[in-house]
């Protein structure tokens, strides 16, 4: 049986399907909640900078604790930690719901605190899932499984914002957070039992884990580039509401339409990555270039008829990049270090949001939303060019493990 046939069979297995279903439900609720949070803050009369403060305060604690969380995951049963994180996020969503239903003006500080705590558990969940995937699929199918999982989770970005627009138009915003709480419970119930053994690392200093990851140039360079691009370019949850507020009178249906367009593109980007046979590193590079080009065009073309198509292309490119990068990073390290690299990936992806949200909203307030979009797109294109140079250098030197060459082949040389 060929490797491609084995990977396709893995994607159709019951554990893989239930895992992806849980991702879909969790992300549907999460993006419904993110849409509602941005709407609640702006509707309460706060300025765009307040939205940036909300996003910054939400992600800062998780970013600071991320490496320690990843190290903790590597020394524990990842399945139990994922379940813990899901149930904790459900309880925090109920707390946000209570705040949204509180009469009078929005209690902004408790609203932010609950969001920050939720994001810490989201970091724990992500690191745990990245380590636990090894119990569901073999490394040889990791890149395609990452694409399929990303596709399923970002399908939630279509359902979530669409459902949020219905609730925000016809009902109280607090219902959005109630649905979010329910989806976390369902995601926990759908988490499959392991098919393969997950190796758990013994006690070791955090600096040893950093030293190991730093010794892998392909992993190290991708994490650095990912962090810089995420800092400047990936604050889509902040940028899209600002576009709607500035050009479309904060219309919830326009916000939903834009988020859905981005979500459909993301879904198809993950689906294409699931069936591509090209290397994950190559698809990561191409995805980043597409995302950057789409956002440059978005800043130059404010027409309502064109914006959804550009957001579709941006979503396709970003998901192609992030799913491919996750596969490169996960399979580029030994199994015992995947919780740590998963947390660093999450810090790179969402942990840079605190500074990035402030940067994007400040730029938007000073130079306008359109020039900000152009600058964000150009930064992504520059990141893609830097990654291409990094790949060329590593291949010339003989290369390191990629998603097509699992690091388990050299696990015996890893420092303990």
N, C-alpha and C positions, 0 to 999 in steps of 0.2 A: 504494500500500500504506500502510495506516495505521501510526502510530507504535506502537500496541499490537501489531499483527501483526508488525512488524519486531522488537520486543522479544521476542515469543514465539519467533520463528524463531531469534533469537540464543541464547536459553536452550537450544534444542534442537540447536545446532551441536556438532560433535565437539570443538573446542577448549574450549567451555564445559563440556561433560560431563566431559572428562578433567580439567579444572581442578577442578571440584567433586568428582570422585572422589578426587583427591589431597588435597583439604581434608578429606574424610570420613575417609580412612585416617590422616592426620596427627592429626586430633582424636581419633579412636578411641584411638590409642596414647597421646596426651597425657593424656586423662582417665582412661584405665586407670592410667597412671603416677601422676597426682595422687591418685587414690583409694588406690593402693597406698602412696604416701608418707605420707599421713595415717594410714593403718592401721598402717604399720610404726612410726611415731613413737609413737603412742598405745599400741600393743601392747608396745613396748619398755619401758613403764612411765613414760614422760614425762607431765608434767602438761599441761593444755590450753595453758598459756602457751608451752610448748615448740613446740607446733604453730604458734602465732602467730609465734614467733621463726623457725621454718623458713620460713614464708610471707614474712615480712618480709625475711629475708636472701636469699631466692630472687629477689625482685623489685627490691630496692634498687639493685643495680648497673645493671640494665637501665633503671631509671627515670632514674638520673643520666646515663647515656650516650645516652638516647633521642634528644634533639634532634641530637646530633652524628651518630648513626647515620642519622637521617633525611636530614640534609644530605649525608652521604656517598652515600646511595642516589640522591639527585637528580643526582649527578654521575657515576654509573656505570651500567652495563648492569644493570637490575633482575633480569633472568632469571638471570644468572650469580650474583648475590648470593643469590637464593632457593635455588639449587642448593647453594651453599656452606653456607648456614645449615642446610639439611636434612641434609646429610652430617655436619656438625659436631654437630648435635643427636643424630644416630644414635650417634656415637662416645661422646658424654657419657652417653647412656642405657645403653650397655654398661658404662661406668664405674660408674654407680649400681647396675647389676645385680651387678657384682663386689662392691661394698660390702654389698649385701643378702645375698649368699651367704657373706660373711666369717663364720667361726665366732665365737661369743662375743657380747658386747654390741654394739649398733649404734654404729658410728663416726660420731657425730653431726656433727662438724665437717666431715670430708670429704664426707659426705652432703649437707650444706648447700652447700658450695663447688661441687660438681658441679651441683647444681640451679641455683645462681646463674649459672654459666657458660652452662648450657643456656638460661636465660631471656634472656641477652644475645643469643644467636643467634636466639632466638624473636622478639625485637624486630627484628632485622635481617630475618628472614623476613617478618614482618608488613608492615614498611615497604616491602620489595621487592615483595611481592604487591600492596599498595595502588597502587604505581606501575605495576606490570606489567599490571594489569587493563585499562588503557587500550589495551594491545596485543591484547586479546581481544574486548572489546565496546566499542561507541561510548558516549559519555557519555549519550546519550538513553535508553539501556537500563540505565544504571548502578544506579539505585535498585532495579529489579526483579532485576537480576543479584546485587546485594548481598543481597537477601532470599533468593534461591535458594541462593547460596553459603553464607550463614549457616545456612540450613536443612540443607544437606548436612553442614556441619562439625559442627553440633550434633546431627545424627543420630549422630555419633560419641560423643556424651555418653550415648547410650542403650547402644550396643554396648560402649564401653569399660568403664564401671562394671560392667555385667553380666558381662563376661568377667573383670574383676578379682575379682568375688565368687566366681566359680567357681575361679579360681586360688588365691585366699586361703583358700578352704575346703578344697580337695583337694590343693593343691600349694604349693611354696615361693614366697614373694613375689617373689623375683628374676626369675621368669619374666615377670612383668608388665613389667619394664623391658626384657627381651629382645624382647618383642612391640613395645614402644614404639620400639626401635631399628629394627626391620624396617619399621614403618609410615613412618618418615621416609625410608628408602631408596625405598620404593614411591611416596611422594608426589613425590620428586624425579624419578623415572622418568616419572611421569604429567604433569609440567609441560609444557603444550603450547608449540609454536612460535608466535611472534607472527603475528597477522593484520594488525595495523596498526602503523605506526611509532610508537615511543615517543620523545617529545622529551626530551632530556637537557640539564639546565641547565649553563651554564658555571660556572667557579669564581667564588664570591662569598662574602663573610663570612656567618657564621651569623646575626649580628644583622640583616642585611638580610632574611633569610627571616622572622625574627620580626616585623620591622617590617611586612612585607607582610601576614602573617596577622593582625596586630593591626589593620590598616587595614580588615579585613572584619568588620564588627560581628556578622553572623549566624554566621560561623565562630568568631570569638573568644568570643562569649557561650556558644555550645554547648559549646566545649571547657572553659570554666570550670565550667559547670553539670555537665557529664559528669564532670569531675575530682572535684568535691565529692560528687556522688552515689556515684561509685565508691569514694571514700574511706570513706564511712559505710555504704553499703547493699549493695554488690555482692560482698562477701566470702562468696559462697555456698559456695565450696570449704572455707571455715573454719567457717561457721555450721552447715551440715548435719551434719558429723561431730560437732560439739558437741551438737546436738540428739539424735543417736543415742546418744552416750555418756551424756548426762544422763538421758534418758527411756527408752532402749531397750537398756541394758546393752551398748552397743558391738557390737550384732549386725551382722555383715557383710551379711547378707541384707536387713536393714532399711535399712542404708546404701545398698545397691545399689538397692533399691526406690525410695527417696527420690530418688536421683540419676537413676534412669530416668524417674520422673515429671517431674522438672524438665527432663530432656532431651527427653522427648516434647513437652512444652509449648513448649520452645525450637524444636524442629523445626517444629512447626506455626506458630509465630510467624513464623519465617523464610519458610515456604511461603506464608502469607497475604500477607506483605509482597511476595513475588515477583509476586503477581498483582493487588495493589491498584493502582488508578489514582489514588488520592488522593496528595497531596503527601507527600514523605518527612518534612517538618517536622511535619505534622499527626500522622502515624502514630508519630513519635518521642514526641510529647507524650502521646498516648493510651497507648502502651506503658509509659511510665514511671509513669503513674497506676495502671495495672493492677498492675504489679509492686509498687508501694508498698502498695496496698490488700491484696494477697494476703499480704504479709509481716506487716502489722499483724494480719490475721486469724489468721495462723499463730502469732503470739505469744500470742494470746488463746484459741486452740483447740488444745490438745495431743492431741486424740483421734487415734489411729492411723487411724481410718476417714476422717478429714477431711484429715489432713496431706498425703497424696499429691495430692489434688485442688487444694489451695492451692499446692503446689509446682509443679504443672502450670500453674496460672494465672500464678504468678510467672515461670516459665520463658518462657511465651508473651509476657508483657509485656516482660521484659528483652530478649529477642531482637528483638521488634518495635522497641524503642527503639534497641538497638545497631546493628542492620542499617540502620535509617533514618538514624541519626546518621552512620554511615560514609558513606552516599551523600551526605548534605548536605555533609559536610566535604570529601569527595573532589572532587565536582563544583563545590563552591563556590570552589575555587582552580584556578589554571592547572596544566596537566599537569606543568610543570617543578618544581612545588612539592609534588607529591603524596607523595613520599617523606618530606618533612619533616612534612606534616600527618598522614601515616600513623603516623609515630613519635610525634607528640604525641597522637594518638588512642590509641595503645597505652599511652603513659605515663598518660593519663587513665583508661584502662580497667584496666590491670594494674599500672602503675607506682605508683599510690597504694596498692596492696595492702600494702606494708611497714608503713605507719602504720595502715592500716585493719585489718590482721590483728591487730596489737597492741591497737588500740582495741577491736575486737570481742571478743577473748579476755579482755581485762582487764575489760570491762563484764560479760561473761558470768560471770567469776569473782567479781565483786563484787555484782551485782544479780540474776544468774540469766540463763539463756538466753532465756526467754520475754520478759522486759522488754526485753532487747537486740534481739530480733526486732521488737518493736513500735517501738522507737526507730529502727531501720534503715528500717522501712517508712514511718514518718512523714517521715524525711529525704528519701526518694525522692518522696513526694507533694509536699513543699515544693519540691523541684527541678523537678517537673513544672509547678507553679504559676509558678515563676520563669521557666521556659522559655516558657510561654504569654504572660507579660507581655512577654518579650523579642521574641517573634514579633509581638505586637501593635504594639510600638513601631517595629520595623523596617518593618512594612507601612505604618504611618501615615506614615513618612518616605520612602516610595517603594521600600523593600526593597532586597535584594541578591540575588545569584545563589543559587539553591537547587538541589536535585537535579533540578528541572524546568527550570532555566535555566542551562546549563553556563557556567562561568567563561571558557571558551575564547572566548566572544563579546567579552570585554574583555581578552584576553591581551595585546593590543598596548599597553595602558596599565600593565602590570605593571612595577615597577622591576626593572632588570637588575643 
